[in-house]
Amino acid sequence: MRPYRFGISATSTFIVITALACLTGCASKPAPEQKTLVIYHHGSPSPAIQAAQKVFEARYPDVKVLREKDDALANMRKVTDLGKRADLVYTDDYSIIPPVMFPKYADFWIRYSHDEMTLAYAPNSKYAKEITADNWYKILERPDVKWGIADPNAGPDGYFSLGQIMLSNIYYKDPGLFSRLVSANTAIKATESGGQYVIDCPENLNPKSSKVVIRPDPEALYPMILAGDIDYVFGYMGSVIGEGPAGIKTIALPPQINLSDLSLVANTYNRVTVNMFSDKPDRRISVRLGAKANGLTIPLNAPNREAAVNFLTIFLGETGQDALKGVHITPISPAETNDLSKVPEKLRPLLKQGQ
C-alpha cells in the first residue's frame, strides 16, 4: 500500500505567501502620526480661541489642537528658557514680545485687540453700594477692606494694574495714592522725576499685611471675592467677563486710568514705566505703559507653522472677532503687526503695518 503523502497545492502556497507578504508589509509601515497645533495662551482670549478651534478642527480634522493656559511671561519663558516648542504664543501685552522673544525666538508680533482695566467686586464686597469711579481708591484705603492684584512679575495682569493705580495719582491729583495703597502694603516702590513715574517690583513682593493679596493671575482672585476672602480685585474687563465666575461686577473707570484710549498713550500712559524683577539685573524687564492691547506671535522654531497660519486666518477673521466682542474685548480690524515682511504671506491680507 502506498504511503499517504501530505501535499500543498500551488494555489495554497500562493495564498500563504501573499498573506505573509501583506502582514510583513503592513508591519513595516507604521500608522502616520497625527499632526498637532500647540497654543500657549493666557485667560482672557480663551473664548475666542475656543471658537476658532472649533472651526479649525472641522476644517483640518488631521490636526489636533493642544492648548496650554498660563500667564504671559510664563508662556514665553517656556519657549525661551525651557526649550519647549509652541506654534502660537498669546500675550495680554503685545509690547512684551520683543524684549522677551526677539530676535532669537520670534521676529514679529500681531496686535489683535484692545481691552480695558477695571476693578472687580461682588454684591457682598464691603461698601459695594458706595463704591464709584470717583471714590474707589478711598474705599480700598479703608482699614477693613481687602483687595487683590496679580503678580506683576508674572505678566501684564499685574503690571498693568500697578500702572492703573499710578495713573490714578495723576488723574485724581493725589500724589500719595500709590504709596498708600501699594508701597505701604508691599515691597513695590515707585519714584517720580520730571513728571515720569517708575515702579520697581522686586522678586519678593513681600505683602506686609493681609490687606493686599497677590496671586499669579486674577482668575485665581475672582472666586475669592464671592467667597468673601477679599473685596476687590484689579483686572481686565475681558478677563472678568470671560474668565470670572457669575456674580462678579465691574467699575467703569475713566480712560485716563483704564488704558483703553490710544489718544492718551503718548501724553498719559507713557509716563509710567514698570520694572519687573527690579532687583535681579539678569532677569529685569522694563515696560513702558501703553494702551492695553493683546498680542501674539508664531515662534521661529514653531513645529507646525502651516497649522498656526491656518488657525490665525480663522482667529483674526469674523469667528474670532465676534467671540472677542462677546467678552468685552475690542478687536483691532485689521489687526496690526510690527513688520509685514516677516509675517507669513497668507496672513498679510488680514493685517496692516502698525507702529
Secondary structure as a PSIPRED ss2 file (coil, helix, strand):
# PSIPRED VFORMAT (PSIPRED V4.0)

   1 M C   1.000  0.000  0.000
   2 R C   1.000  0.000  0.000
   3 P C   1.000  0.000  0.000
   4 Y C   1.000  0.000  0.000
   5 R C   1.000  0.000  0.000
   6 F C   1.000  0.000  0.000
   7 G C   1.000  0.000  0.000
   8 I C   1.000  0.000  0.000
   9 S C   1.000  0.000  0.000
  10 A H   0.000  1.000  0.000
  11 T H   0.000  1.000  0.000
  12 S H   0.000  1.000  0.000
  13 T H   0.000  1.000  0.000
  14 F H   0.000  1.000  0.000
  15 I H   0.000  1.000  0.000
  16 V H   0.000  1.000  0.000
  17 I H   0.000  1.000  0.000
  18 T H   0.000  1.000  0.000
  19 A H   0.000  1.000  0.000
  20 L H   0.000  1.000  0.000
  21 A H   0.000  1.000  0.000
  22 C H   0.000  1.000  0.000
  23 L H   0.000  1.000  0.000
  24 T H   0.000  1.000  0.000
  25 G H   0.000  1.000  0.000
  26 C H   0.000  1.000  0.000
  27 A H   0.000  1.000  0.000
  28 S C   1.000  0.000  0.000
  29 K C   1.000  0.000  0.000
  30 P C   1.000  0.000  0.000
  31 A C   1.000  0.000  0.000
  32 P C   1.000  0.000  0.000
  33 E C   1.000  0.000  0.000
  34 Q C   1.000  0.000  0.000
  35 K E   0.000  0.000  1.000
  36 T E   0.000  0.000  1.000
  37 L E   0.000  0.000  1.000
  38 V E   0.000  0.000  1.000
  39 I E   0.000  0.000  1.000
  40 Y E   0.000  0.000  1.000
  41 H E   0.000  0.000  1.000
  42 H C   1.000  0.000  0.000
  43 G C   1.000  0.000  0.000
  44 S C   1.000  0.000  0.000
  45 P C   1.000  0.000  0.000
  46 S H   0.000  1.000  0.000
  47 P H   0.000  1.000  0.000
  48 A H   0.000  1.000  0.000
  49 I H   0.000  1.000  0.000
  50 Q H   0.000  1.000  0.000
  51 A H   0.000  1.000  0.000
  52 A H   0.000  1.000  0.000
  53 Q H   0.000  1.000  0.000
  54 K H   0.000  1.000  0.000
  55 V H   0.000  1.000  0.000
  56 F H   0.000  1.000  0.000
  57 E H   0.000  1.000  0.000
  58 A H   0.000  1.000  0.000
  59 R H   0.000  1.000  0.000
  60 Y C   1.000  0.000  0.000
  61 P C   1.000  0.000  0.000
  62 D C   1.000  0.000  0.000
  63 V E   0.000  0.000  1.000
  64 K E   0.000  0.000  1.000
  65 V E   0.000  0.000  1.000
  66 L E   0.000  0.000  1.000
  67 R E   0.000  0.000  1.000
  68 E E   0.000  0.000  1.000
  69 K E   0.000  0.000  1.000
  70 D C   1.000  0.000  0.000
  71 D C   1.000  0.000  0.000
  72 A H   0.000  1.000  0.000
  73 L H   0.000  1.000  0.000
  74 A H   0.000  1.000  0.000
  75 N H   0.000  1.000  0.000
  76 M H   0.000  1.000  0.000
  77 R H   0.000  1.000  0.000
  78 K H   0.000  1.000  0.000
  79 V H   0.000  1.000  0.000
  80 T H   0.000  1.000  0.000
  81 D C   1.000  0.000  0.000
  82 L C   1.000  0.000  0.000
  83 G C   1.000  0.000  0.000
  84 K C   1.000  0.000  0.000
  85 R C   1.000  0.000  0.000
  86 A C   1.000  0.000  0.000
  87 D C   1.000  0.000  0.000
  88 L E   0.000  0.000  1.000
  89 V E   0.000  0.000  1.000
  90 Y E   0.000  0.000  1.000
  91 T E   0.000  0.000  1.000
  92 D C   1.000  0.000  0.000
  93 D C   1.000  0.000  0.000
  94 Y H   0.000  1.000  0.000
  95 S H   0.000  1.000  0.000
  96 I H   0.000  1.000  0.000
  97 I H   0.000  1.000  0.000
  98 P H   0.000  1.000  0.000
  99 P H   0.000  1.000  0.000
 100 V H   0.000  1.000  0.000
 101 M H   0.000  1.000  0.000
 102 F C   1.000  0.000  0.000
 103 P C   1.000  0.000  0.000
 104 K C   1.000  0.000  0.000
 105 Y C   1.000  0.000  0.000
 106 A C   1.000  0.000  0.000
 107 D C   1.000  0.000  0.000
 108 F C   1.000  0.000  0.000
 109 W C   1.000  0.000  0.000
 110 I E   0.000  0.000  1.000
 111 R E   0.000  0.000  1.000
 112 Y E   0.000  0.000  1.000
 113 S E   0.000  0.000  1.000
 114 H E   0.000  0.000  1.000
 115 D C   1.000  0.000  0.000
 116 E C   1.000  0.000  0.000
 117 M E   0.000  0.000  1.000
 118 T E   0.000  0.000  1.000
 119 L E   0.000  0.000  1.000
 120 A E   0.000  0.000  1.000
 121 Y E   0.000  0.000  1.000
 122 A C   1.000  0.000  0.000
 123 P C   1.000  0.000  0.000
 124 N C   1.000  0.000  0.000
 125 S C   1.000  0.000  0.000
 126 K C   1.000  0.000  0.000
 127 Y C   1.000  0.000  0.000
 128 A C   1.000  0.000  0.000
 129 K C   1.000  0.000  0.000
 130 E C   1.000  0.000  0.000
 131 I C   1.000  0.000  0.000
 132 T C   1.000  0.000  0.000
 133 A C   1.000  0.000  0.000
 134 D C   1.000  0.000  0.000
 135 N C   1.000  0.000  0.000
 136 W H   0.000  1.000  0.000
 137 Y H   0.000  1.000  0.000
 138 K H   0.000  1.000  0.000
 139 I H   0.000  1.000  0.000
 140 L H   0.000  1.000  0.000
 141 E H   0.000  1.000  0.000
 142 R C   1.000  0.000  0.000
 143 P C   1.000  0.000  0.000
 144 D C   1.000  0.000  0.000
 145 V C   1.000  0.000  0.000
 146 K C   1.000  0.000  0.000
 147 W E   0.000  0.000  1.000
 148 G E   0.000  0.000  1.000
 149 I E   0.000  0.000  1.000
 150 A E   0.000  0.000  1.000
 151 D C   1.000  0.000  0.000
 152 P C   1.000  0.000  0.000
 153 N C   1.000  0.000  0.000
 154 A C   1.000  0.000  0.000
 155 G C   1.000  0.000  0.000
 156 P H   0.000  1.000  0.000
 157 D H   0.000  1.000  0.000
 158 G H   0.000  1.000  0.000
 159 Y H   0.000  1.000  0.000
 160 F H   0.000  1.000  0.000
 161 S H   0.000  1.000  0.000
 162 L H   0.000  1.000  0.000
 163 G H   0.000  1.000  0.000
 164 Q H   0.000  1.000  0.000
 165 I H   0.000  1.000  0.000
 166 M H   0.000  1.000  0.000
 167 L H   0.000  1.000  0.000
 168 S H   0.000  1.000  0.000
 169 N H   0.000  1.000  0.000
 170 I H   0.000  1.000  0.000
 171 Y H   0.000  1.000  0.000
 172 Y C   1.000  0.000  0.000
 173 K C   1.000  0.000  0.000
 174 D C   1.000  0.000  0.000
 175 P C   1.000  0.000  0.000
 176 G C   1.000  0.000  0.000
 177 L H   0.000  1.000  0.000
 178 F H   0.000  1.000  0.000
 179 S H   0.000  1.000  0.000
 180 R H   0.000  1.000  0.000
 181 L H   0.000  1.000  0.000
 182 V H   0.000  1.000  0.000
 183 S H   0.000  1.000  0.000
 184 A C   1.000  0.000  0.000
 185 N C   1.000  0.000  0.000
 186 T C   1.000  0.000  0.000
 187 A C   1.000  0.000  0.000
 188 I C   1.000  0.000  0.000
 189 K E   0.000  0.000  1.000
 190 A E   0.000  0.000  1.000
 191 T E   0.000  0.000  1.000
 192 E E   0.000  0.000  1.000
 193 S E   0.000  0.000  1.000
 194 G C   1.000  0.000  0.000
 195 G C   1.000  0.000  0.000
 196 Q E   0.000  0.000  1.000
 197 Y E   0.000  0.000  1.000
 198 V E   0.000  0.000  1.000
 199 I E   0.000  0.000  1.000
 200 D E   0.000  0.000  1.000
 201 C E   0.000  0.000  1.000
 202 P C   1.000  0.000  0.000
 203 E C   1.000  0.000  0.000
 204 N C   1.000  0.000  0.000
 205 L C   1.000  0.000  0.000
 206 N C   1.000  0.000  0.000
 207 P C   1.000  0.000  0.000
 208 K C   1.000  0.000  0.000
 209 S C   1.000  0.000  0.000
 210 S C   1.000  0.000  0.000
 211 K C   1.000  0.000  0.000
 212 V E   0.000  0.000  1.000
 213 V E   0.000  0.000  1.000
 214 I E   0.000  0.000  1.000
 215 R E   0.000  0.000  1.000
 216 P C   1.000  0.000  0.000
 217 D C   1.000  0.000  0.000
 218 P H   0.000  1.000  0.000
 219 E H   0.000  1.000  0.000
 220 A H   0.000  1.000  0.000
 221 L C   1.000  0.000  0.000
 222 Y H   0.000  1.000  0.000
 223 P H   0.000  1.000  0.000
 224 M H   0.000  1.000  0.000
 225 I H   0.000  1.000  0.000
 226 L H   0.000  1.000  0.000
 227 A H   0.000  1.000  0.000
 228 G C   1.000  0.000  0.000
 229 D C   1.000  0.000  0.000
 230 I C   1.000  0.000  0.000
 231 D C   1.000  0.000  0.000
 232 Y E   0.000  0.000  1.000
 233 V E   0.000  0.000  1.000
 234 F E   0.000  0.000  1.000
 235 G E   0.000  0.000  1.000
 236 Y E   0.000  0.000  1.000
 237 M H   0.000  1.000  0.000
 238 G H   0.000  1.000  0.000
 239 S H   0.000  1.000  0.000
 240 V H   0.000  1.000  0.000
 241 I H   0.000  1.000  0.000
 242 G H   0.000  1.000  0.000
 243 E H   0.000  1.000  0.000
 244 G C   1.000  0.000  0.000
 245 P C   1.000  0.000  0.000
 246 A C   1.000  0.000  0.000
 247 G C   1.000  0.000  0.000
 248 I C   1.000  0.000  0.000
 249 K E   0.000  0.000  1.000
 250 T E   0.000  0.000  1.000
 251 I E   0.000  0.000  1.000
 252 A C   1.000  0.000  0.000
 253 L C   1.000  0.000  0.000
 254 P C   1.000  0.000  0.000
 255 P H   0.000  1.000  0.000
 256 Q H   0.000  1.000  0.000
 257 I H   0.000  1.000  0.000
 258 N H   0.000  1.000  0.000
 259 L C   1.000  0.000  0.000
 260 S C   1.000  0.000  0.000
 261 D C   1.000  0.000  0.000
 262 L H   0.000  1.000  0.000
 263 S H   0.000  1.000  0.000
 264 L H   0.000  1.000  0.000
 265 V C   1.000  0.000  0.000
 266 A C   1.000  0.000  0.000
 267 N C   1.000  0.000  0.000
 268 T C   1.000  0.000  0.000
 269 Y H   0.000  1.000  0.000
 270 N H   0.000  1.000  0.000
 271 R H   0.000  1.000  0.000
 272 V E   0.000  0.000  1.000
 273 T E   0.000  0.000  1.000
 274 V E   0.000  0.000  1.000
 275 N E   0.000  0.000  1.000
 276 M E   0.000  0.000  1.000
 277 F C   1.000  0.000  0.000
 278 S C   1.000  0.000  0.000
 279 D C   1.000  0.000  0.000
 280 K C   1.000  0.000  0.000
 281 P C   1.000  0.000  0.000
 282 D C   1.000  0.000  0.000
 283 R C   1.000  0.000  0.000
 284 R C   1.000  0.000  0.000
 285 I E   0.000  0.000  1.000
 286 S E   0.000  0.000  1.000
 287 V E   0.000  0.000  1.000
 288 R E   0.000  0.000  1.000
 289 L C   1.000  0.000  0.000
 290 G C   1.000  0.000  0.000
 291 A C   1.000  0.000  0.000
 292 K C   1.000  0.000  0.000
 293 A E   0.000  0.000  1.000
 294 N E   0.000  0.000  1.000
 295 G E   0.000  0.000  1.000
 296 L E   0.000  0.000  1.000
 297 T E   0.000  0.000  1.000
 298 I C   1.000  0.000  0.000
 299 P C   1.000  0.000  0.000
 300 L C   1.000  0.000  0.000
 301 N C   1.000  0.000  0.000
 302 A C   1.000  0.000  0.000
 303 P C   1.000  0.000  0.000
 304 N C   1.000  0.000  0.000
 305 R H   0.000  1.000  0.000
 306 E H   0.000  1.000  0.000
 307 A H   0.000  1.000  0.000
 308 A H   0.000  1.000  0.000
 309 V H   0.000  1.000  0.000
 310 N H   0.000  1.000  0.000
 311 F H   0.000  1.000  0.000
 312 L H   0.000  1.000  0.000
 313 T H   0.000  1.000  0.000
 314 I H   0.000  1.000  0.000
 315 F H   0.000  1.000  0.000
 316 L C   1.000  0.000  0.000
 317 G C   1.000  0.000  0.000
 318 E H   0.000  1.000  0.000
 319 T H   0.000  1.000  0.000
 320 G H   0.000  1.000  0.000
 321 Q H   0.000  1.000  0.000
 322 D H   0.000  1.000  0.000
 323 A H   0.000  1.000  0.000
 324 L H   0.000  1.000  0.000
 325 K H   0.000  1.000  0.000
 326 G C   1.000  0.000  0.000
 327 V C   1.000  0.000  0.000
 328 H C   1.000  0.000  0.000
 329 I C   1.000  0.000  0.000
 330 T E   0.000  0.000  1.000
 331 P E   0.000  0.000  1.000
 332 I E   0.000  0.000  1.000
 333 S E   0.000  0.000  1.000
 334 P E   0.000  0.000  1.000
 335 A E   0.000  0.000  1.000
 336 E E   0.000  0.000  1.000
 337 T E   0.000  0.000  1.000
 338 N C   1.000  0.000  0.000
 339 D C   1.000  0.000  0.000
 340 L H   0.000  1.000  0.000
 341 S H   0.000  1.000  0.000
 342 K H   0.000  1.000  0.000
 343 V C   1.000  0.000  0.000
 344 P C   1.000  0.000  0.000
 345 E H   0.000  1.000  0.000
 346 K H   0.000  1.000  0.000
 347 L H   0.000  1.000  0.000
 348 R H   0.000  1.000  0.000
 349 P H   0.000  1.000  0.000
 350 L H   0.000  1.000  0.000
 351 L E   0.000  0.000  1.000
 352 K E   0.000  0.000  1.000
 353 Q E   0.000  0.000  1.000
 354 G C   1.000  0.000  0.000
 355 Q C   1.000  0.000  0.000
